[in-house]
């Protein structure tokens, strides 16, 4: 083989060693980052210098300096390696679509984040998977979704809580023909006078405490929970055909309605807060990007008009 050709061949590992060394200015730390021994780093730099025909690194027992010729080489190497890294990440992203779970009334909180992700990473696919009240964290734990939205607070072991995507004022679903339909608003104290649709037994305890009313009114009267419905249509059907009410949020009537139900503002409970969560230790190529975009595009929901 022509020696001139042999000397001009590029070895990416030699170039990477120079690049990392320019950032660390220490052969030991460079070796750690590259996952090789310190003598191997020295060998790679010497081989690269032989190919160039000049020294690229000035080294003493106390310091490491990239000289002018080394910096000239790095001025082309840095953007080239950055482009390679971007190409790899884009390919990895395309190969791993993102699966995001949602509770049905709150699916719209994902719209802006998904839209922003598709603009910045059009090669990435996002699949939405509905989460049910009877199995809120099951799909996440089984690996059926990579992340999901749910209502705060989240107190689940092994689950990371990410950005807040939206908050929704509270409303209560009441029968259109019932005594509450014409009220301008209901309060916690009113719930002492009517049965309330309760949480399903499998709903996480922290969600039952925060989203549903407490066991008693502020005056100490018991609140009677009935009919632990599993789905939103079941909840609204139960309300329409009984004197029970269901305390929810302004997100509910944007997705679910029933001709026999109206929604009335409700006072006495905190707004419903939607957060993005994912398993601890997740190494998904798209998740960090999506979480950041969702956080930057998330906004407090406007107070929506009461659906009647």
C-alpha positions as CSV (number, residue, x, y, z in Angstrom):
1,X,0.0,0.0,0.0
2,X,1.2,3.5,-0.8
3,X,2.7,5.0,2.4
4,X,1.3,8.4,1.5
5,X,-2.2,6.9,1.3
6,X,-1.7,5.0,4.5
7,X,-0.7,8.1,6.4
8,X,-3.7,10.1,5.1
9,X,-6.4,7.6,6.1
10,X,-8.7,8.9,8.9
11,X,-9.2,7.0,12.1
12,X,-12.3,8.3,13.8
13,X,-11.1,7.0,17.2
14,X,-7.9,9.0,16.9
15,X,-9.9,12.1,16.1
16,X,-12.3,11.4,19.0
17,X,-9.4,11.0,21.4
18,X,-8.1,14.5,20.4
19,X,-11.6,16.0,20.7
20,X,-12.2,14.6,24.2
21,X,-8.7,15.5,25.2
22,X,-9.3,19.1,24.2
23,X,-12.3,19.2,26.5
24,X,-10.7,17.4,29.5
25,X,-7.0,18.5,29.1
26,X,-6.2,15.4,31.1
27,X,-5.3,12.0,29.7
28,X,-6.8,10.1,32.6
29,X,-10.2,11.7,32.4
30,X,-10.1,11.3,28.6
31,X,-9.5,7.6,29.0
32,X,-12.5,7.3,31.4
33,X,-14.8,9.1,28.9
34,X,-13.6,6.9,26.0
35,X,-13.7,3.7,28.0
36,X,-10.1,2.8,27.3
37,X,-6.8,2.8,29.2
38,X,-4.7,5.9,29.6
39,X,-1.8,4.4,27.6
40,X,-4.3,3.8,24.8
41,X,-5.2,7.4,24.7
42,X,-1.5,8.4,24.4
43,X,-1.1,5.8,21.6
44,X,-4.1,7.2,19.7
45,X,-2.7,10.8,19.9
46,X,0.7,9.7,18.8
47,X,-0.7,7.8,15.8
48,X,-2.7,10.9,14.8
49,X,0.3,13.1,15.1
50,X,2.3,10.7,12.9
51,X,-0.4,10.9,10.3
52,X,-0.4,14.7,10.3
53,X,3.4,14.9,10.5
54,X,3.5,17.4,13.4
55,X,2.8,17.6,17.1
56,X,-0.8,18.5,18.0
57,X,-0.6,18.3,21.7
58,X,2.0,19.8,24.0
59,X,2.2,17.8,27.2
60,X,4.3,18.1,30.4
61,X,4.0,16.4,33.8
62,X,1.7,19.2,34.9
63,X,-0.4,20.3,32.0
64,X,-1.8,19.4,28.5
65,X,-2.2,22.1,25.8
66,X,-3.7,21.7,22.3
67,X,-1.3,23.7,20.1
68,X,-2.2,25.9,17.1
69,X,-2.1,23.0,14.6
70,X,-4.2,20.8,16.9
71,X,-6.8,23.6,17.2
72,X,-6.8,24.0,13.4
73,X,-7.7,20.3,13.1
74,X,-10.3,20.5,15.8
75,X,-12.0,23.4,14.1
76,X,-13.1,20.9,11.4
77,X,-13.5,17.9,13.7
78,X,-15.9,19.4,16.2
79,X,-18.7,20.3,13.8
80,X,-18.2,17.0,12.0
81,X,-18.6,14.9,15.2
82,X,-21.6,17.1,16.2
83,X,-23.2,16.3,12.9
84,X,-22.5,12.6,13.3
85,X,-24.0,12.7,16.8
86,X,-27.2,14.4,15.5
87,X,-27.5,11.9,12.7
88,X,-27.2,9.0,15.3
89,X,-29.8,10.6,17.6
90,X,-32.2,11.3,14.8
91,X,-31.9,7.7,13.6
92,X,-32.4,6.4,17.1
93,X,-35.4,8.6,17.6
94,X,-37.0,7.4,14.4
95,X,-36.4,3.8,15.4
96,X,-38.1,4.2,18.8
97,X,-41.5,5.9,18.6
98,X,-42.9,7.4,21.8
99,X,-46.0,5.9,23.4
100,X,-47.8,8.3,25.7
101,X,-50.7,7.3,27.9
102,X,-53.6,9.6,28.8
103,X,-56.7,9.8,30.9
104,X,-59.4,10.6,28.4
105,X,-60.7,14.0,29.6
106,X,-57.1,15.4,29.6
107,X,-55.8,14.2,26.3
108,X,-55.8,17.7,24.8
109,X,-53.0,18.7,27.3
110,X,-50.6,16.7,25.0
111,X,-51.5,18.5,21.8
112,X,-49.0,21.3,22.0
113,X,-46.1,19.1,23.1
114,X,-46.8,16.5,20.4
115,X,-47.1,19.3,17.8
116,X,-43.8,20.9,18.9
117,X,-42.0,17.4,18.8
118,X,-43.2,16.8,15.3
119,X,-41.9,20.1,14.1
120,X,-38.5,19.6,15.7
121,X,-38.2,15.9,15.1
122,X,-40.6,15.0,12.2
123,X,-39.1,11.5,12.0
124,X,-40.5,10.6,15.4
125,X,-43.8,8.9,15.7
126,X,-46.0,9.4,18.8
127,X,-48.7,6.9,19.7
128,X,-51.4,7.7,22.2
129,X,-52.7,5.0,24.5
130,X,-55.8,5.6,26.7
131,X,-55.4,5.0,30.4
132,X,-58.4,3.9,32.5
133,X,-59.3,5.0,36.0
134,X,-59.3,1.4,37.1
135,X,-55.7,0.8,36.1
136,X,-54.1,4.3,36.2
137,X,-50.4,3.2,36.5
138,X,-50.7,-0.4,35.2
139,X,-49.7,0.4,31.5
140,X,-46.7,2.4,32.7
141,X,-45.5,-0.4,35.0
142,X,-46.1,-3.1,32.3
143,X,-44.1,-1.1,29.7
144,X,-47.2,-0.6,27.5
145,X,-46.4,3.2,27.5
146,X,-43.1,5.1,27.8
147,X,-44.8,8.0,29.6
148,X,-48.2,9.2,30.6
149,X,-50.2,12.1,31.8
150,X,-52.1,11.8,35.1
151,X,-53.4,14.0,37.9
152,X,-51.2,15.3,40.6
153,X,-50.1,14.5,43.2
154,X,-48.3,11.3,42.2
155,X,-46.8,9.2,45.0
156,X,-45.9,6.0,43.2
157,X,-42.5,4.3,43.8
158,X,-40.3,4.1,40.7
159,X,-42.3,6.9,38.9
160,X,-40.7,10.2,38.0
161,X,-42.9,13.2,38.0
162,X,-42.1,15.6,35.2
163,X,-43.6,19.0,34.1
164,X,-47.0,20.3,34.8
165,X,-48.9,20.5,31.5
166,X,-52.2,22.3,32.6
167,X,-54.6,23.0,35.4
168,X,-58.4,22.9,35.2
169,X,-60.9,24.5,37.5
170,X,-63.4,22.2,39.2
171,X,-66.9,21.5,38.1
172,X,-69.7,19.1,39.2
173,X,-71.9,17.1,36.9
174,X,-75.5,17.1,37.9
175,X,-78.8,15.8,36.5
176,X,-80.4,18.3,34.1
177,X,-83.7,17.6,35.7
178,X,-82.4,17.8,39.3
179,X,-82.5,20.4,42.0
180,X,-78.8,21.4,41.4
181,X,-79.0,22.2,37.7
182,X,-80.0,25.9,38.2
183,X,-77.5,26.7,40.9
184,X,-74.7,29.1,39.8
185,X,-72.2,27.0,41.8
186,X,-72.0,24.2,44.3
187,X,-69.7,23.9,47.3
188,X,-68.3,21.1,49.5
189,X,-71.0,21.8,52.0
190,X,-73.7,21.1,49.4
191,X,-72.3,17.6,49.1
192,X,-73.7,16.8,52.5
193,X,-77.2,16.9,50.9
194,X,-76.6,14.6,47.9
195,X,-74.9,11.3,47.0
196,X,-71.6,11.6,45.2
197,X,-70.1,9.2,42.5
198,X,-67.1,7.8,44.3
199,X,-63.7,6.6,43.1
200,X,-63.3,3.0,41.9
201,X,-61.5,0.9,44.5
202,X,-58.4,0.5,42.3
203,X,-57.9,4.3,41.9
204,X,-54.5,5.2,43.6
205,X,-55.0,6.5,47.1
206,X,-53.4,9.9,46.4
207,X,-55.6,10.4,43.4
208,X,-58.7,9.5,45.3
209,X,-57.7,12.0,48.1
210,X,-56.9,14.9,45.7
211,X,-59.5,14.6,43.0
212,X,-62.6,13.3,44.9
213,X,-64.2,15.2,47.8
214,X,-63.2,14.3,51.4
215,X,-65.3,12.1,53.6
216,X,-67.0,15.1,55.4
217,X,-68.1,18.6,54.6
218,X,-66.4,21.6,56.2
219,X,-69.2,21.5,58.8
220,X,-68.5,17.9,59.6
221,X,-71.4,16.3,57.8
222,X,-70.7,13.0,56.1
223,X,-70.5,12.8,52.3
224,X,-72.1,9.7,51.0
225,X,-70.3,8.0,48.1
226,X,-72.1,5.7,45.7
227,X,-71.7,3.9,42.4
228,X,-68.0,3.6,41.9
229,X,-68.2,4.0,38.1
230,X,-65.2,2.8,35.9
231,X,-65.5,5.1,32.8
232,X,-66.6,8.7,32.0
233,X,-69.8,7.6,30.1
234,X,-70.7,5.3,33.1
235,X,-70.2,8.3,35.5
236,X,-72.4,10.6,33.4
237,X,-75.1,8.0,32.9
238,X,-75.2,7.4,36.6
239,X,-75.6,11.1,37.2
240,X,-78.3,11.5,34.5
241,X,-80.5,8.7,36.0
242,X,-80.2,9.4,39.7
243,X,-79.8,12.2,42.2
244,X,-76.1,11.5,42.5
245,X,-73.5,14.1,41.4
246,X,-69.9,13.7,40.1
247,X,-67.2,16.2,41.0
248,X,-64.9,16.6,38.1
249,X,-63.1,19.5,36.2
250,X,-63.7,21.7,33.2
251,X,-61.8,19.2,31.1
252,X,-64.7,16.7,31.3
253,X,-67.3,18.4,29.2
254,X,-64.8,19.1,26.4
255,X,-64.6,15.3,25.8
256,X,-67.8,13.8,27.3
257,X,-71.4,15.0,27.5
258,X,-74.8,13.5,28.2
259,X,-78.1,15.0,27.3
260,X,-79.4,14.5,30.8
261,X,-76.4,16.2,32.5
262,X,-75.2,19.7,33.0
263,X,-71.9,21.0,34.5
264,X,-71.9,23.5,37.3
265,X,-68.9,25.3,38.8
266,X,-67.7,23.7,42.0
267,X,-65.9,25.5,44.9
268,X,-63.9,24.0,47.7
269,X,-61.3,21.7,45.9
270,X,-58.0,22.6,44.3
271,X,-57.8,22.8,40.5
272,X,-57.1,19.5,38.7
273,X,-53.3,19.5,37.8
274,X,-52.1,17.4,34.9
275,X,-48.5,16.2,35.0
276,X,-46.3,14.1,32.8
277,X,-44.7,11.0,34.4
278,X,-42.4,8.2,33.4
279,X,-40.5,5.3,35.0
280,X,-37.3,6.1,36.9
281,X,-34.2,5.1,35.0
282,X,-35.9,5.4,31.5
283,X,-33.4,5.7,28.7
284,X,-35.7,6.7,25.8
285,X,-34.1,8.8,23.0
286,X,-37.2,10.9,22.6
287,X,-38.6,11.2,26.1
288,X,-36.4,14.0,27.4
289,X,-37.0,16.1,24.3
290,X,-40.8,15.5,24.6
291,X,-40.8,16.4,28.3
292,X,-38.9,19.7,27.6
293,X,-41.2,20.6,24.8
294,X,-44.3,19.7,26.7
295,X,-43.1,21.8,29.7
296,X,-42.4,24.8,27.5
297,X,-45.7,24.6,25.7
298,X,-47.8,23.7,28.7
299,X,-50.1,26.5,30.0
300,X,-52.7,26.9,32.7
301,X,-56.0,26.1,31.1
302,X,-58.4,29.0,30.7
303,X,-61.5,28.8,32.8
304,X,-64.0,27.3,30.4
305,X,-67.7,28.2,30.3
306,X,-70.0,25.9,32.1
307,X,-71.5,23.3,29.8
308,X,-75.3,23.3,30.0
